[in-house]
Amino acid sequence: MKGASGSAQGQSPPPSPSDYLIRGTAAEGKIRVVSVVSTQAVREARERHKLSYVATVALGRAMSAALLLAADLKEPQARVSLQIRGDGPLGGIHVDAGVDGTVRGYVSNPAIELPLTPESKLDVGQAVGRYGYLHIVRDLGYGQPYTSTVELVSGEVGDDVSYYLTSSEQIPSAVLLGVNLDSQRVRAAAGVLVQLLPGAPASLISEMEARLTQVGEFSPRLARGEGLRELLEIWLGDLDLTLVPERLPVRFHCPCNSERVKGALRLLGRDELMDMIQTDKGAEVVCQFCNKVYYFSEDELRSLVAEMSASQ
């Protein structure tokens, strides 16, 4: 199922609640439902990376998708890495999300912009590319991470994640992702994942896709102030929808810090660090995920080299 998107002009949106994720079941426990509001996180990603309109929608969809995928992990430190590498001008999309509700991400070419589609939509599929791969890495918090790769279906992100879950995970799934923009800001970003549980008839997934399609555009309704729980009730309320009362807070978070960056510099080796000292008189390191810049003076690099030498 394609993720909804749009570029809406007009009055300022109503205040957005804090981002959160909710879980539930429907159809007498035959359907698993996970939904997330990621508006603030996508806003922060757009501001940090200076994203174009189409790059914002592509990355926003991927951030919501990664949060939905991470929701079924068990260990507190478990995480999901989602990477999309298509043949479009956007380049790669990289997202990291945790079962704790933290998410971060970036795209290779954040400034690209494309003409709208004939339906006046942002052309995410063209930006990402029709050909390429979706890579999912599930770090369960113990043992070796589980890695899976599938070919892109459309580059629209929602279709691609749904295909991954159905073909690689063998779980019939429907995914709806949406990011709504105006000329100044992200008005709403969200996602819904519906999956069949063991014993459920396969025909249910087609019904879920039809229901999500008939509701109309997802993120514009959230931008107008409709609540996530209310929308889920509209879609699934007649199927005995039961939502867990607790919300999992969601936020943009990158764990990078000066000590971690120093650790990365150590991996370069003393010769490379000495070359930085002599050629650049210091170092500038940019975190790809959050775009934070770390500066290290010539003296700081010399001190790092001395520490490395002393530890040998």
N, C-alpha and C positions, 0 to 999 in steps of 0.2 A: 504494500500500500504506500502510495506516495505521501511524503510529508508535506503538510500545507505550508505555504509561505505567502508573503505579500508585502507590498509597500503602500501603506495607507497614509494619505495626507489628511490633516484636519486638526481638531482640537486636541489638547493634551490629554493623555490617558488618565484614568483614575489611579490613585496611589496603589502600587503593587504590594501584596503581602510578601513577607519573607519567603524565599524559595523553600520548597519542601517536597518530600516524596511520600506517597501513601500506597498501601497494598490492600488487596482484597481478593474475594472469590465471587463467582457467580455460577448460575446454572447448577445449583445444588453441589457446589464444590468441584464441578467439572472444568471450570475455567479459572485461571489465575490472572489477576489484573494488577498491574503496577503502573502508576502514573506519577509524573514529576512536573513541578513548576520550576523553571530554571532562569527566570527573567533577569534577576540581579546578577547571576553568574555570567550570563551571556553579555549583559551590559558591561561588566568589568572586563571580560575578554576583549570586547570590541574597543574599549577605551585603551587598554594596555597595548594592544597590537595595531591600533589605528586601522581597523578593518573596513573595507568597502562594504556596500550593501550586500552584494551577493556572497562575499566572504563571511560576513556576519551570519547570514542564514545557513550557509553550509556548515560552519563551525558550530553554530548554536544547535542545529539538528544533531550533529555528532556528539556534542556534550550531553544533550538529553538522552541520546541513545546509550551512551556509555554508562550513565547513571542508572538507567533502566536495567542494563545487563549486569551491573554490579550488585543490584538489589537482592539477588538470590544467593549471594555468597555468604558464608557463615562466619569465618574468622574475622576479628576486628580489623586486622591489618590487610585483609584481602583486597585486591584491586583488579580492574580491567583496563587493558590498553587497547584502544581502537585506532587503527590506522587505515586510511583510504588513500590509495595511490592510483589515480586515474590519468588519462592522457589529456586532460583539459588544462587550461592556463592557470588554474588555481594551484596546481602542484599537489603536494601531499597534505592530508589532514591528520593531525596527531592529537589524540585525547587520552587522558589518564583520569580514571574515576575510581573512588573507593566505596566500599560498603558503608563507610562512615559518612557518606554524603559529600565528600570533597571532590572537586573536579577542576581540571585545568586543561588547556589545549592551545594549539596554534595551527596556522596554515603556512605553506611555503611562500605563497605570493599574496600577501594580505591586501594589496592595493588594487587588484584587478577588478574591472567592472565590465559588464556585458550588456547588450541591448535586452530589453524585456522580451518575453515570449509574446506570441500573438494574443494570449489571454491576459497580457499586462502583468505577468508574474516574473519574479527574478528567476533567471535560468540557471538553477543550481546544477542540473544535470550536465549542461554544456560547460559550466565552469569546472566541475569535477572531472568530467569526461565520461564517455559511454563505455570505454574499455579500460580495464585495470583490475585491481584487486582490493578486497577488504580483508585486513588481517586483524584477528582478535586474539589477544593474549590474556588468559585468565590466571592470575597469580592467586592461588587459593589460600596463601598464608603459610603453606607448608609444602614440602616436596618441590618437584619441578613444575614450573608454570605450564599450563596447557595452551598450545598454540593451534589456531585453525585459520585457513585461508580459503576464500571463495572468490570467484570472478564477480565483478560488478554487474548488476542487472540494469541499472539506469543511471547511476551516479547521483540519484536524488536522496540518498542516505537511508530513508525509511524503507524503500523497496529492498535495498541491499542488505540491511540488517535483518529484515524479515526472511529473506532468502537464506541468509547465513543460519538463522535459527532453525529453519525448516529442513535445510539440506545437510548442514554439518552437525547440528545438535539433535536433529531428528525430532524437533518439537514444533508441530504446526502453530504458527504465530502470525499475528497481525500487529503492525507497528504504525503508529501515527505520530508524526513529529511536526512541530510548527514553530515558526519565528515570525513575529509581526513587527514591522518597522514603520516609523514615519520619517520625516526628513531630518529629525534630530536625534532620535533615540530608539532603543529596543522597547517596544510597548509590551510585548509578552513573548515568552518562549516556554514551551512545554512539550511533553511527550506522553504517549500511552502505549503500553505493551499488553496484549491479550494473548494468552497461551492456553492450549488444551492440556489438561492433566490426564494421566493414564486412565483409560477406560472411557474417555469422552468420545462421542462419535465425530469422525473427521468432518462431517457436514457443518459442524458448529463454527469452524473457522471461517467458512464462506459467509455464514450469517453475520459473524462479528465484523468482517470486512465491509459487508453491505451496510450494517448499522453505522459504522464509523463514517462511511461515505455519505450517507443520507443526512447526517447531523449538520453538515455544512462545515465551513472552515473553522478550525479549532482555535488557533491562536488569536484571530480577530475577536472571537467571542470572549476569550479571557481578557483581551485588551479593553473590551467594553465593560468589564467589571463582573462578568459571570464567574462564579466559583468553580474550581476543579471538581469538587464533590458533586455540585449540582449538575455539571455536564455529564459526569459518569452516571448519575441517576437517570438522566434523560436517555442515555445510550443503553444502559443495562439494568435499570431499576426493575423492569418487569421479569427479569431473570434471576430474582432473588439475590441481588447484589448485596454483599456484606463487606464493608470496609473496616479495616482495623482503625480504631480511634487515634492511635498515636501517629504523629507525623515525624518523619526523619528530616531534620534541618539539612538543607543543601547550600553549599557556598563554593565560590571560586577560592582555591587555596593551592599555593605552590610551596613545597617544603624547602626550597633552595635557601641557602644562607652562605655567609662568607666562609665558614669552615668546610662546607661541602664543596664550594668552588676551589678552595685550596687543595682539597683532596683530588679534584680533577686535574689541577695544575701539576700536582706531584706525579700523576700518571704520564705526563709529558716527558719526564726525565730531566736530569740536570743540564744536559747539553742544550735542549730546547729552551729551558728557562734562562740559561746564560745568554743564548742568542737574543731572547726578548730583552734582557737587561742591556745588552750592548747595542741592539738595533733600535728598540722602541722605548728604552728607558722606563719600562714598566709594562703593565698588561691591562687590557680591558676585556672583561668577559661578560657576555650577555646570555641570560637564561632564555632559552627558546620558548619555554612554556609560559613564562610570565613577563618576559621582556625587561626584567630588572637588570640593571648594569652594575657590575662590580669592578672597582678600580683597585689595582695593586701597584704601589710605587716601586721604584727601583730598589729602595732599601728593603721593602717587604719581600720582594722576590729574592734578594740576596739572603735574607734571613731564612726564607723557605729552603733555599739551596743548602744553607749551612745545616739546617735541621735534617735534611735528607742525608747529607754527608755524615753527620754524627750518628745517625741510626744504622749506618752500614757497618 
